Amino acid sequence: SFLASDELGGRDTPSPGLEQAAVYLEEAFRSAGLEPAGDDGSFVQRWTFEQTSLRAEEVTVEVSAGESTETLEHAVDFFVLPSADEVITGPIEFLGPISGLLGDSVPESSGRIAMVTTPPSMGMEILLAARAAGEAGAAGLVLVLDPQLPPEVISMVAGQIDGSGLPDQPVPMVGMTWDAAQSIVARADADLEDLLSAYEEDGDASGPVQLEGPELTIRTPRDVAISTPPNVVGLLRGSDPDLAETYVVLTAHFDHVGIGEPNAEGDSIYNGADDDASGTAVLLEVAQAFQALPRSPGRSVLFLAVSGEEKGLLGAAHFAEEPTVPLSGIVANINLDMIGRNAPDTLIAVGQEFTSLGDLSRTIASHHPEIGLTIAPDPDPSEQAFFRSDHLVFVKKDIPAIFFTTWDHEDYHQPSDEAHAIDADKAARVARLAFYLTWHVAEDETPPSWNEGSLDEVHAILEDSPF
């Protein structure tokens, strides 16, 4: 309730509310008898956050042909995802549908700004397309949005990007209305429908179509701010001399998205009770449960509350690169993110099919029926949830991990994600299961392992993933 209170203002990274939350967690770790495991003998590990923000009022896309220049309107005609280059200028080539950038055989660019059409619904594929365009040698990428999309999509996406602090793309990427793109193509005495029809008839046999005449200039001026947000790290030292230098790491992110657009009730504080004050609360409860035991388990247990998850897993990524315990000693990660909502008898264990942690979680649930939780599989593998929370930074280091969640709901990233909506009884039962799992991993001389072939599968997915 405190973490999700209005007092903390949504715990954005960085923000005063995030710092208040870190102090609260430090005090909770200390009261649970944990040792400081941050920097310089403290509970806090700080990391450097270079936050870039678009100067939206100065973002422009200009179309020049001969002596005439047309300036498109940001958030009306287009949105932009910037790269490190704040200004690029160049001619255009048409590559057909975006699927050409998402396949195994990407057309080689001549160094121009590539233009592709998109279907009515697109997700993270656009990040893969930007990467492919950069690898193919394109100077930039224009996504021509399907004409079925309503015009307000442009302003909505532009607003989200302006405040999101997205990392730089390999090339600047412009999402543009069909009408704006048609106006550009017409300057090359061509028609967008005809270009697309010809491409669909011939495939990529003829290669990119170079549009002679028009040139685009894309300007994405940005401001850069440097801050040092906190992770909070506490250690329960193991009792077995042979195992104490190995670690089970429990993670939860205590940041959220801060203050944003008000909802219909005028509430602009995105409290993040489920995302992820709920997982953070479980982290604290498990630490207190271990304190109550007559002895610690054989392995050490590291309690890691991270910030910057909403900015791209940045706090967790810093820990993985600058760990405060030897990375080689970490045998498993148990990640808790959004565990307080939805079906009261179900806990989703994302990634359970990849490691022995999946079987162990199901065994514990069946041996403790009083917990009243069924371990369920990932309900939508296409969302690639196993590659979208803080455990990912450990997976990238080949460390077995499992991600406990109760999945998405209508209050996700909304001001309505408040403490009163949390199923506290369910959260308490999730804490019990997380405790038992941590205890078993920390006591067992045999560390968790990847299932046969799973690590190769994970490597392959990561290679093709925007995450």
VEXVO-869844 format. One record per residue (C-alpha): x, y, z. Coordinates in Angstrom, 1 decimal. Layout:
residues N
<<X, Y, Z>>
...
END
This chain:
residues 467
<<0.0, 0.0, 0.0>>
<<2.8, 2.4, 0.7>>
<<4.7, 1.6, -2.5>>
<<1.6, 2.2, -4.5>>
<<0.4, 5.3, -2.6>>
<<-0.1, 8.6, -4.3>>
<<2.7, 9.9, -2.0>>
<<5.3, 8.1, -4.2>>
<<3.9, 9.5, -7.4>>
<<4.1, 6.4, -9.5>>
<<7.8, 5.6, -8.8>>
<<9.1, 6.7, -12.2>>
<<12.8, 6.1, -13.0>>
<<14.2, 8.6, -11.9>>
<<11.9, 10.4, -9.4>>
<<11.7, 11.5, -5.7>>
<<9.1, 8.8, -5.2>>
<<11.5, 6.1, -6.5>>
<<14.1, 7.3, -3.9>>
<<11.5, 7.2, -1.1>>
<<10.6, 3.6, -2.1>>
<<14.3, 2.7, -2.0>>
<<14.6, 4.0, 1.5>>
<<11.6, 2.0, 2.5>>
<<13.0, -1.1, 1.0>>
<<16.4, -0.6, 2.6>>
<<14.8, -0.3, 6.0>>
<<12.7, -3.4, 5.4>>
<<15.8, -5.4, 4.3>>
<<17.6, -4.3, 7.5>>
<<14.7, -5.2, 9.7>>
<<14.6, -8.7, 8.1>>
<<18.2, -9.2, 9.1>>
<<19.7, -9.1, 5.7>>
<<23.3, -8.0, 5.1>>
<<23.9, -5.0, 2.9>>
<<24.9, -6.2, -0.6>>
<<24.9, -3.0, -2.6>>
<<27.8, -0.7, -3.2>>
<<30.4, 0.2, -0.6>>
<<28.8, -1.8, 2.2>>
<<25.4, -0.3, 1.7>>
<<22.1, -1.7, 0.6>>
<<22.0, 0.5, -2.5>>
<<23.6, -0.1, -5.9>>
<<23.3, 2.9, -8.2>>
<<23.5, 2.8, -11.9>>
<<23.8, 5.5, -14.5>>
<<20.8, 6.3, -16.6>>
<<21.2, 8.4, -19.7>>
<<17.7, 9.5, -20.5>>
<<17.0, 11.0, -23.9>>
<<13.8, 12.8, -24.6>>
<<12.6, 14.2, -27.9>>
<<12.1, 17.9, -28.2>>
<<8.8, 17.1, -29.8>>
<<8.1, 20.7, -30.8>>
<<11.3, 20.6, -33.0>>
<<10.8, 17.2, -34.6>>
<<10.3, 17.5, -38.3>>
<<10.1, 15.5, -41.5>>
<<10.6, 17.6, -44.7>>
<<10.0, 16.5, -48.2>>
<<12.0, 18.3, -50.9>>
<<11.8, 17.9, -54.6>>
<<13.4, 20.4, -56.9>>
<<12.9, 23.8, -55.4>>
<<9.8, 23.0, -53.4>>
<<9.8, 21.8, -49.8>>
<<6.9, 20.4, -47.7>>
<<7.0, 20.1, -44.0>>
<<4.9, 17.3, -42.4>>
<<3.3, 17.8, -39.1>>
<<4.6, 15.7, -36.1>>
<<1.9, 13.8, -34.3>>
<<-0.5, 14.4, -37.1>>
<<1.2, 13.1, -40.3>>
<<3.9, 11.0, -38.6>>
<<5.6, 9.8, -35.4>>
<<9.3, 9.0, -35.1>>
<<11.6, 6.6, -33.2>>
<<15.0, 8.3, -33.2>>
<<18.5, 6.9, -33.7>>
<<21.8, 8.4, -32.6>>
<<21.7, 10.6, -35.8>>
<<19.6, 13.6, -35.0>>
<<19.5, 14.7, -38.7>>
<<19.5, 12.5, -41.8>>
<<18.7, 13.5, -45.4>>
<<18.4, 11.2, -48.4>>
<<16.4, 9.8, -51.3>>
<<13.9, 7.0, -50.9>>
<<13.6, 3.4, -52.1>>
<<10.4, 1.3, -51.8>>
<<10.9, -2.2, -50.4>>
<<7.3, -3.4, -50.5>>
<<5.6, -4.8, -47.4>>
<<7.4, -4.8, -44.0>>
<<7.5, -8.6, -44.2>>
<<10.4, -8.3, -46.5>>
<<12.5, -7.0, -43.6>>
<<11.3, -9.7, -41.2>>
<<12.2, -12.7, -43.3>>
<<15.4, -14.6, -43.8>>
<<16.3, -12.8, -47.0>>
<<16.4, -9.0, -46.5>>
<<16.8, -6.9, -49.6>>
<<20.1, -5.1, -49.8>>
<<19.7, -1.3, -49.5>>
<<21.5, 1.2, -51.7>>
<<21.9, 3.5, -48.7>>
<<18.7, 5.3, -49.2>>
<<15.8, 5.8, -46.8>>
<<13.7, 2.6, -47.0>>
<<9.9, 2.8, -47.3>>
<<7.7, -0.2, -46.4>>
<<4.0, -0.7, -45.9>>
<<2.6, -2.3, -42.8>>
<<-0.5, -4.3, -41.9>>
<<-3.3, -2.9, -39.7>>
<<-1.8, -4.4, -36.6>>
<<1.9, -4.2, -35.7>>
<<3.8, -4.7, -32.5>>
<<7.5, -5.2, -31.6>>
<<8.1, -6.4, -35.2>>
<<8.8, -2.8, -36.1>>
<<11.9, -2.9, -33.9>>
<<13.1, -5.9, -35.7>>
<<12.4, -4.2, -39.0>>
<<14.5, -1.2, -37.9>>
<<17.4, -3.5, -37.0>>
<<17.1, -5.3, -40.4>>
<<17.0, -2.0, -42.3>>
<<20.2, -0.8, -40.5>>
<<21.9, -4.1, -41.2>>
<<20.9, -3.9, -44.9>>
<<22.5, -0.5, -45.1>>
<<19.5, 1.8, -45.2>>
<<19.9, 5.3, -43.9>>
<<16.4, 5.3, -42.3>>
<<13.0, 3.6, -42.4>>
<<9.6, 4.9, -43.2>>
<<6.6, 2.7, -42.1>>
<<3.6, 3.5, -44.2>>
<<0.6, 2.8, -41.9>>
<<-2.3, 0.9, -43.2>>
<<-5.1, 3.2, -44.3>>
<<-7.6, 1.3, -42.1>>
<<-5.9, 2.7, -39.0>>
<<-7.7, 5.8, -37.6>>
<<-5.8, 9.1, -37.8>>
<<-5.6, 9.4, -34.0>>
<<-3.2, 6.4, -33.8>>
<<-0.4, 8.7, -35.0>>
<<-0.9, 11.2, -32.1>>
<<-1.3, 8.4, -29.6>>
<<1.9, 6.7, -30.5>>
<<3.8, 10.0, -30.8>>
<<2.7, 10.9, -27.2>>
<<3.8, 7.5, -25.9>>
<<7.2, 7.8, -27.6>>
<<7.8, 11.4, -26.4>>
<<7.6, 10.3, -22.7>>
<<9.0, 6.8, -22.9>>
<<12.7, 7.2, -23.0>>
<<13.0, 4.5, -25.7>>
<<16.6, 3.5, -26.6>>
<<18.0, 4.7, -29.9>>
<<17.1, 2.6, -32.9>>
<<19.7, 1.4, -35.4>>
<<18.2, 3.9, -37.9>>
<<15.6, 6.7, -37.5>>
<<12.2, 5.2, -38.0>>
<<9.2, 7.2, -39.1>>
<<5.6, 5.9, -38.9>>
<<3.6, 7.8, -41.5>>
<<0.0, 8.0, -42.6>>
<<-0.9, 6.5, -46.0>>
<<-1.9, 9.9, -47.4>>
<<1.4, 11.5, -46.4>>
<<3.4, 8.7, -47.9>>
<<1.3, 8.9, -51.1>>
<<2.0, 12.6, -51.3>>
<<5.8, 11.8, -51.2>>
<<5.6, 9.0, -53.7>>
<<3.6, 11.2, -56.1>>
<<6.6, 13.6, -56.3>>
<<8.4, 10.7, -58.0>>
<<5.5, 10.4, -60.5>>
<<4.5, 7.1, -58.9>>
<<1.5, 5.7, -57.0>>
<<1.7, 3.8, -53.7>>
<<-1.0, 1.4, -54.6>>
<<0.7, 0.6, -58.0>>
<<4.1, 0.1, -56.3>>
<<2.6, -2.2, -53.8>>
<<0.6, -4.2, -56.4>>
<<3.7, -4.6, -58.6>>
<<5.7, -5.8, -55.6>>
<<3.1, -8.3, -54.6>>
<<2.9, -9.6, -58.2>>
<<6.7, -9.9, -58.8>>
<<8.0, -10.4, -55.2>>
<<11.5, -9.1, -54.6>>
<<12.8, -10.3, -57.9>>
<<13.4, -6.7, -59.1>>
<<14.8, -5.5, -55.8>>
<<14.1, -2.1, -54.2>>
<<12.4, 0.5, -56.3>>
<<14.3, 3.8, -56.2>>
<<12.0, 6.8, -56.2>>
<<13.8, 9.6, -58.1>>
<<13.0, 13.2, -57.2>>
<<11.9, 13.5, -53.6>>
<<14.3, 13.5, -50.6>>
<<13.4, 13.3, -46.9>>
<<15.1, 15.2, -44.1>>
<<14.3, 13.7, -40.7>>
<<15.2, 15.8, -37.7>>
<<14.9, 14.4, -34.2>>
<<16.5, 16.8, -31.7>>
<<16.8, 15.4, -28.2>>
<<17.7, 16.4, -24.7>>
<<19.9, 14.2, -22.5>>
<<19.7, 14.0, -18.7>>
<<22.0, 11.9, -16.5>>
<<20.8, 10.4, -13.2>>
<<21.8, 7.5, -10.9>>
<<18.7, 5.5, -9.9>>
<<18.9, 2.9, -7.1>>
<<18.7, -0.9, -6.9>>
<<18.3, -2.2, -3.4>>
<<20.2, -5.4, -2.5>>
<<20.1, -7.5, 0.6>>
<<21.9, -10.8, 1.4>>
<<20.9, -13.8, 3.5>>
<<24.2, -15.6, 3.9>>
<<24.0, -19.4, 3.5>>
<<24.7, -21.8, 6.4>>
<<26.7, -24.5, 4.5>>
<<30.4, -23.6, 4.1>>
<<30.5, -25.4, 0.7>>
<<27.4, -23.7, -0.7>>
<<27.4, -20.3, 0.9>>
<<29.3, -18.8, -2.0>>
<<26.5, -19.8, -4.4>>
<<23.4, -17.7, -4.6>>
<<19.7, -17.9, -5.4>>
<<18.6, -14.5, -6.6>>
<<15.0, -13.2, -6.1>>
<<14.0, -10.2, -8.2>>
<<11.2, -7.7, -8.3>>
<<11.1, -4.2, -9.8>>
<<9.9, -1.4, -7.6>>
<<9.7, 1.3, -10.2>>
<<6.6, 2.1, -12.3>>
<<5.7, 4.7, -14.9>>
<<5.1, 7.8, -12.8>>
<<2.6, 10.5, -13.6>>
<<0.9, 10.7, -17.0>>
<<-2.3, 11.4, -18.8>>
<<-5.3, 11.6, -16.4>>
<<-8.1, 9.1, -16.8>>
<<-11.8, 9.9, -16.9>>
<<-11.8, 10.4, -13.1>>
<<-8.9, 12.9, -13.4>>
<<-6.4, 10.6, -11.8>>
<<-2.9, 11.1, -13.3>>
<<-0.8, 9.0, -10.9>>
<<0.0, 5.6, -12.2>>
<<0.4, 3.8, -8.9>>
<<1.6, 0.4, -10.1>>
<<0.2, -1.6, -7.3>>
<<0.3, -4.9, -9.2>>
<<3.1, -3.7, -11.5>>
<<5.2, -4.3, -9.5>>
<<4.6, -3.2, -5.9>>
<<2.9, -6.7, -5.5>>
<<6.1, -8.6, -6.5>>
<<8.2, -6.2, -4.3>>
<<6.0, -6.9, -1.3>>
<<6.4, -10.6, -1.8>>
<<10.2, -10.1, -1.9>>
<<10.0, -8.5, 1.5>>
<<7.7, -11.2, 2.9>>
<<10.0, -13.9, 1.8>>
<<13.0, -12.2, 3.4>>
<<11.0, -11.9, 6.7>>
<<10.1, -15.6, 6.5>>
<<13.7, -16.6, 6.1>>
<<14.6, -14.5, 9.1>>
<<12.1, -16.5, 11.2>>
<<13.8, -19.8, 10.5>>
<<16.1, -21.5, 13.1>>
<<18.9, -21.5, 10.4>>
<<19.5, -20.2, 6.9>>
<<19.5, -22.6, 4.0>>
<<22.8, -23.9, 2.7>>
<<23.1, -21.5, -0.2>>
<<23.0, -17.7, 0.1>>
<<19.9, -15.9, -1.0>>
<<20.1, -12.5, -2.6>>
<<17.1, -10.2, -2.5>>
<<17.3, -7.8, -5.5>>
<<14.8, -5.0, -5.9>>
<<15.5, -3.2, -9.1>>
<<14.5, 0.1, -10.7>>
<<14.4, 1.0, -14.4>>
<<12.4, -2.1, -15.5>>
<<9.9, 0.1, -17.2>>
<<12.7, 1.8, -19.1>>
<<14.0, -1.5, -20.6>>
<<15.2, -3.7, -17.7>>
<<18.0, -1.2, -17.1>>
<<18.5, -1.6, -13.3>>
<<18.6, -5.4, -13.6>>
<<20.9, -5.2, -16.6>>
<<23.4, -3.1, -14.6>>
<<23.4, -5.7, -11.8>>
<<24.1, -8.5, -14.3>>
<<27.0, -6.5, -15.7>>
<<28.3, -5.2, -12.3>>
<<27.1, -7.9, -9.9>>
<<27.7, -7.4, -6.2>>
<<28.2, -11.1, -5.7>>
<<30.2, -13.3, -8.1>>
<<28.0, -13.9, -11.2>>
<<29.6, -17.4, -11.5>>
<<28.1, -18.3, -8.2>>
<<24.4, -17.4, -9.1>>
<<22.6, -20.7, -9.7>>
<<19.1, -19.5, -10.3>>
<<16.8, -16.4, -10.6>>
<<13.2, -16.3, -9.4>>
<<11.4, -13.2, -10.7>>
<<8.2, -11.8, -9.3>>
<<6.3, -9.3, -11.5>>
<<2.6, -8.6, -11.2>>
<<1.4, -11.4, -8.9>>
<<-1.7, -9.9, -7.2>>
<<-4.6, -10.1, -9.6>>
<<-6.7, -12.4, -11.8>>
<<-7.8, -16.0, -11.0>>
<<-7.3, -16.6, -7.2>>
<<-6.1, -20.2, -7.7>>
<<-3.7, -19.7, -10.6>>
<<0.0, -18.6, -10.8>>
<<1.6, -18.5, -14.2>>
<<5.2, -19.7, -14.3>>
<<6.6, -18.3, -17.5>>
<<9.6, -20.2, -18.8>>
<<8.8, -23.3, -16.8>>
<<9.4, -25.5, -19.9>>
<<13.0, -24.4, -20.2>>
<<14.5, -25.4, -16.8>>
<<14.2, -27.7, -13.9>>
<<12.6, -24.8, -11.9>>
<<9.4, -25.6, -13.7>>
<<9.1, -29.2, -12.5>>
<<10.2, -28.1, -9.0>>
<<7.5, -25.3, -8.9>>
<<4.8, -27.7, -9.9>>
<<6.0, -30.3, -7.3>>
<<6.0, -27.8, -4.5>>
<<2.5, -26.6, -5.4>>
<<1.2, -30.2, -5.4>>
<<2.9, -31.0, -2.1>>
<<1.4, -27.9, -0.4>>
<<-2.3, -27.9, -1.3>>
<<-2.9, -25.4, 1.5>>
<<-1.3, -22.8, -0.8>>
<<-4.2, -23.3, -3.2>>
<<-2.3, -22.4, -6.3>>
<<-2.1, -24.2, -9.7>>
<<1.1, -23.6, -11.7>>
<<-0.2, -22.6, -15.2>>
<<1.8, -22.3, -18.4>>
<<2.4, -19.2, -20.4>>
<<-1.1, -18.4, -21.9>>
<<0.3, -16.6, -24.9>>
<<3.8, -17.7, -26.0>>
<<3.6, -15.2, -29.0>>
<<4.0, -12.4, -26.5>>
<<7.4, -13.7, -25.6>>
<<6.9, -12.9, -21.9>>
<<10.0, -15.0, -20.9>>
<<12.0, -12.3, -22.7>>
<<10.3, -9.2, -21.2>>
<<11.0, -8.9, -17.5>>
<<14.0, -8.6, -15.2>>
<<14.9, -12.4, -15.3>>
<<16.0, -11.9, -18.9>>
<<19.3, -10.4, -17.8>>
<<20.1, -13.6, -16.0>>
<<18.9, -15.8, -18.9>>
<<21.3, -13.9, -21.1>>
<<24.0, -15.1, -18.8>>
<<22.8, -18.7, -19.2>>
<<21.5, -18.7, -15.6>>
<<18.3, -20.8, -15.1>>
<<15.3, -18.5, -14.3>>
<<11.6, -18.6, -13.8>>
<<9.1, -15.8, -14.0>>
<<6.0, -15.8, -11.7>>
<<3.1, -13.6, -12.7>>
<<-0.7, -13.6, -12.7>>
<<-0.7, -12.0, -16.1>>
<<-2.1, -8.9, -17.7>>
<<-5.4, -7.1, -16.8>>
<<-7.4, -4.0, -17.7>>
<<-5.6, -1.9, -15.1>>
<<-2.1, -2.6, -16.6>>
<<-0.2, 0.7, -16.9>>
<<-3.3, 2.7, -15.9>>
<<-4.0, 5.0, -12.9>>
<<-6.5, 2.4, -11.8>>
<<-3.7, -0.1, -10.8>>
<<-4.2, 0.7, -7.1>>
<<-3.7, -1.2, -3.9>>
<<-7.4, -1.7, -3.2>>
<<-7.6, -3.9, -6.3>>
<<-4.9, -6.3, -5.1>>
<<-6.0, -9.8, -4.0>>
<<-3.9, -9.8, -0.8>>
<<-4.8, -13.4, 0.0>>
<<-3.5, -14.6, -3.3>>
<<-0.3, -12.4, -3.0>>
<<0.3, -14.0, 0.4>>
<<0.0, -17.5, -1.1>>
<<2.3, -16.6, -3.9>>
<<4.8, -15.5, -1.3>>
<<4.6, -18.9, 0.4>>
<<5.2, -20.7, -2.9>>
<<8.2, -18.4, -3.7>>
<<9.6, -19.1, -0.2>>
<<9.3, -22.9, -0.6>>
<<10.9, -22.7, -4.0>>
<<13.7, -20.5, -2.8>>
<<14.3, -22.8, 0.2>>
<<14.5, -26.0, -2.0>>
<<16.9, -24.4, -4.5>>
<<19.0, -23.0, -1.7>>
<<19.2, -26.4, 0.2>>
<<19.8, -28.7, -2.7>>
<<23.4, -29.5, -3.5>>
<<22.5, -29.9, -7.1>>
<<21.7, -26.5, -8.7>>
<<18.9, -26.0, -11.2>>
<<19.6, -26.9, -14.8>>
<<18.4, -26.1, -18.3>>
<<16.2, -28.8, -19.8>>
<<17.8, -30.7, -22.8>>
<<17.9, -28.5, -25.8>>
<<16.3, -25.5, -24.0>>
<<19.3, -23.3, -23.8>>
<<19.9, -23.6, -27.5>>
<<16.3, -22.8, -28.1>>
<<16.5, -19.7, -25.9>>
<<19.7, -18.5, -27.6>>
<<17.9, -18.8, -31.0>>
<<14.9, -16.9, -29.8>>
<<17.1, -14.1, -28.4>>
<<19.0, -13.8, -31.6>>
<<15.8, -13.1, -33.5>>
<<14.1, -11.0, -30.8>>
<<13.9, -7.2, -30.4>>
<<14.4, -7.8, -26.6>>
END
